[in-house]
Amino acid sequence: MWAWGFIFDRTTSGRRLQWLSIVGEYTRECLTLEVGLRFHAADVLNVLGDLFVICGVPQHIRGDNGWEFIAKEIRTWLTNSNVRSVAGHTRRDPQPHNHKLEPTQLS
């Protein structure tokens, strides 16, 4: 199973940067970390196509069902490649993050 997502940031001049991250969920191996100003469905499909050749076709790929991954073109391509898309959390239902360190973690 692979997991994919986007990371966003801005340059010092304010331009938006976007990284497409795809990792092996069990191995935690970073399969790709692509950077660009913007990714379209065709860009994502080009990256996936290259990874399928290099790493093989995964049975499942997990994402957050954000707008980047629900494009009809991507869903159709994954279905035709026999890859099941598995939903993680949604943006409306984010996973809780607890970054507070407990005293026992400091020792």
Residue frames relative to the residue before (quaternion, step in Angstrom):
aa qw qx qy qz dx dy dz
M 1.0000 0.0000 0.0000 0.0000 0.00 0.00 0.00
W 0.2005 -0.7547 0.6141 0.1142 3.51 -1.07 0.83
A 0.1892 -0.7369 0.6315 0.1495 3.54 -1.29 0.37
W 0.0542 -0.8115 0.5817 0.0106 3.56 -0.99 0.80
G 0.1129 0.7824 -0.6061 0.0878 3.50 -1.20 0.54
F 0.4009 -0.6882 0.5470 0.2579 3.51 -1.35 0.16
I 0.1907 -0.7282 0.6498 0.1056 3.52 -1.21 0.71
F 0.1515 -0.8084 0.5668 0.0487 3.57 -0.89 0.95
D 0.0984 0.7594 -0.6399 0.0642 3.54 -1.19 0.66
R 0.3277 -0.7157 0.5714 0.2322 3.55 -1.31 -0.07
T 0.4806 -0.6326 0.5194 0.3147 3.52 -1.19 0.59
T 0.6774 -0.4753 0.3517 0.4376 3.58 -1.27 0.15
S 0.6754 0.4657 -0.2959 0.4893 3.59 1.18 -0.46
G 0.6151 -0.6003 0.3282 0.3919 3.59 1.28 0.07
R 0.4808 0.6559 -0.4524 0.3660 3.60 1.23 0.03
R 0.4690 -0.6884 0.4889 0.2591 3.52 -1.02 0.86
L 0.1186 -0.7599 0.6358 0.0655 3.57 -1.05 0.85
Q 0.1065 -0.7869 0.6075 0.0213 3.50 -1.11 0.75
W 0.1206 -0.7709 0.6225 0.0607 3.58 -0.99 0.90
L 0.2242 -0.7200 0.6399 0.1479 3.54 -1.05 0.84
S 0.0769 -0.8040 0.5896 -0.0102 3.54 -0.60 1.20
I 0.0209 0.7664 -0.6414 0.0283 3.57 -0.90 0.98
V 0.0126 -0.8071 0.5884 -0.0469 3.56 -0.72 1.12
G 0.4831 -0.5896 0.5498 0.3416 3.51 -1.31 0.41
E 0.4195 -0.7558 0.4355 0.2513 3.57 -0.47 1.15
Y 0.7270 0.4157 -0.2539 0.4839 3.60 0.98 -0.70
T 0.7298 0.4138 -0.2396 0.4886 3.57 0.97 -0.82
R 0.2888 -0.7739 0.4904 0.2778 3.58 1.28 -0.53
E 0.3735 0.7182 -0.4930 0.3190 3.57 1.23 0.41
C 0.3696 -0.6988 0.5657 0.2346 3.56 -0.93 0.89
L 0.2429 -0.7992 0.5364 0.1208 3.58 -0.42 1.20
T 0.7779 -0.1361 0.0751 0.6089 3.55 1.13 -0.64
L 0.0466 -0.7363 0.6739 0.0386 3.49 -1.31 0.55
E 0.0225 -0.8286 0.5561 -0.0612 3.54 0.08 1.38
V 0.1455 -0.7943 0.5854 0.0724 3.58 -0.94 0.85
G 0.1668 0.7741 -0.5992 0.1179 3.53 -1.11 0.75
L 0.5993 -0.5446 0.4333 0.3957 3.52 -1.30 0.08
R 0.7873 -0.0584 0.0653 0.6104 3.56 1.17 -0.62
F 0.1746 -0.7674 0.6079 0.1049 3.58 -1.11 0.72
H 0.1886 -0.7434 0.6331 0.1051 3.52 -0.99 0.94
A 0.7082 -0.4393 0.3231 0.4485 3.58 -1.26 0.24
A 0.6501 0.5223 -0.3256 0.4457 3.60 0.93 -0.83
D 0.6242 0.5326 -0.3390 0.4602 3.60 1.06 -0.70
V 0.6517 0.5049 -0.3060 0.4761 3.57 0.96 -0.89
L 0.6645 0.5034 -0.3063 0.4595 3.59 0.94 -0.85
N 0.6149 0.5319 -0.3519 0.4639 3.62 1.03 -0.65
V 0.6523 0.4993 -0.3103 0.4784 3.59 0.97 -0.86
L 0.6657 0.4978 -0.3070 0.4635 3.59 0.88 -0.91
G 0.6389 0.5354 -0.3290 0.4438 3.59 0.94 -0.84
D 0.6515 0.5016 -0.3101 0.4772 3.57 0.97 -0.85
L 0.6711 0.4977 -0.3030 0.4584 3.59 0.92 -0.89
F 0.6207 0.5422 -0.3484 0.4465 3.59 1.01 -0.74
V 0.6512 0.4973 -0.3112 0.4814 3.60 1.05 -0.73
I 0.7243 0.4529 -0.2487 0.4566 3.58 0.87 -0.98
C 0.8229 0.2749 -0.0967 0.4878 3.59 0.79 -1.06
G 0.5273 -0.5839 0.4383 0.4346 3.58 1.20 -0.36
V 0.5443 -0.6213 0.4631 0.3214 3.55 -1.28 0.33
P 0.3355 -0.7421 0.5368 0.2205 3.60 -0.72 0.99
Q 0.5246 -0.6133 0.4758 0.3497 3.57 -1.20 0.39
H 0.8013 0.1011 -0.0102 0.5895 3.56 1.08 -0.80
I 0.0657 -0.7531 0.6503 0.0758 3.51 -1.29 0.46
R 0.2195 -0.8005 0.5511 0.0854 3.55 -0.79 1.07
G 0.0784 0.7749 -0.6231 0.0724 3.54 -1.00 0.90
D 0.5803 -0.6054 0.4184 0.3489 3.54 -1.27 0.05
N 0.4476 -0.7064 0.4267 0.3443 3.58 1.32 0.15
G 0.2620 0.7556 -0.5440 0.2538 3.54 1.08 0.74
W 0.7250 -0.4528 0.2935 0.4280 3.55 -1.27 0.30
E 0.6031 0.5925 -0.3660 0.3889 3.58 1.10 -0.58
F 0.7936 0.3507 -0.1478 0.4748 3.58 1.04 -0.75
I 0.6432 0.5347 -0.3427 0.4277 3.61 1.18 -0.04
A 0.3366 0.7416 -0.5108 0.2755 3.57 1.24 0.20
K 0.5724 -0.6261 0.4120 0.3327 3.55 -0.94 0.94
E 0.6280 0.5555 -0.3314 0.4327 3.57 0.99 -0.85
I 0.6742 0.4787 -0.2913 0.4811 3.61 0.96 -0.84
R 0.6575 0.5096 -0.3177 0.4550 3.60 0.88 -0.89
T 0.6555 0.5071 -0.3086 0.4668 3.58 0.96 -0.88
W 0.6597 0.5160 -0.3084 0.4509 3.58 0.91 -0.92
L 0.6536 0.5019 -0.3153 0.4706 3.60 0.96 -0.85
T 0.6423 0.5184 -0.3210 0.4644 3.60 0.95 -0.86
N 0.6794 0.4854 -0.2863 0.4699 3.60 0.92 -0.88
S 0.6829 0.4504 -0.2724 0.5066 3.59 1.23 -0.47
N 0.4384 -0.7174 0.4270 0.3328 3.59 1.35 0.10
V 0.4523 0.6319 -0.4836 0.4028 3.57 1.01 0.87
R 0.2771 -0.7630 0.5655 0.1456 3.54 -0.77 1.08
S 0.2923 -0.7414 0.5810 0.1654 3.56 -0.88 0.99
V 0.1295 -0.7910 0.5971 0.0313 3.55 -0.76 1.11
A 0.3627 -0.7411 0.5243 0.2107 3.56 -0.81 1.01
G 0.2745 -0.6976 0.6367 0.1804 3.50 -1.10 0.83
H 0.7426 -0.2645 0.2397 0.5667 3.56 -0.78 -0.96
T 0.3953 -0.6926 0.5423 0.2644 3.56 -1.23 0.35
R 0.6367 -0.5280 0.3819 0.4123 3.55 -1.19 0.28
R 0.6421 0.5085 -0.3315 0.4682 3.58 1.14 -0.46
D 0.7623 0.2522 -0.1320 0.5813 3.55 1.25 -0.43
P 0.0158 -0.8538 0.5203 0.0093 3.60 0.59 1.11
Q 0.5396 -0.5845 0.4944 0.3503 3.50 -1.25 0.52
P 0.4741 -0.6680 0.4773 0.3182 3.61 -0.91 0.78
H 0.1610 -0.7662 0.6161 0.0861 3.53 -1.06 0.80
N 0.0513 -0.7823 0.6207 0.0078 3.56 -0.76 1.02
H 0.0411 -0.8326 0.5519 -0.0210 3.55 -0.13 1.30
K 0.4527 0.6864 -0.4514 0.3466 3.55 1.27 0.10
L 0.3146 -0.7489 0.5523 0.1873 3.57 -0.81 0.99
E 0.3377 -0.7140 0.5799 0.1996 3.52 -0.95 0.89
P 0.6475 -0.5478 0.3494 0.3983 3.61 -1.07 0.61
T 0.6471 0.5295 -0.3327 0.4361 3.62 1.01 -0.72
Q 0.6327 0.5381 -0.3342 0.4454 3.59 1.18 -0.48
L 0.6401 0.5537 -0.3212 0.4249 3.57 1.19 -0.38
S 0.6422 0.5480 -0.3384 0.4157 3.60 1.15 -0.39
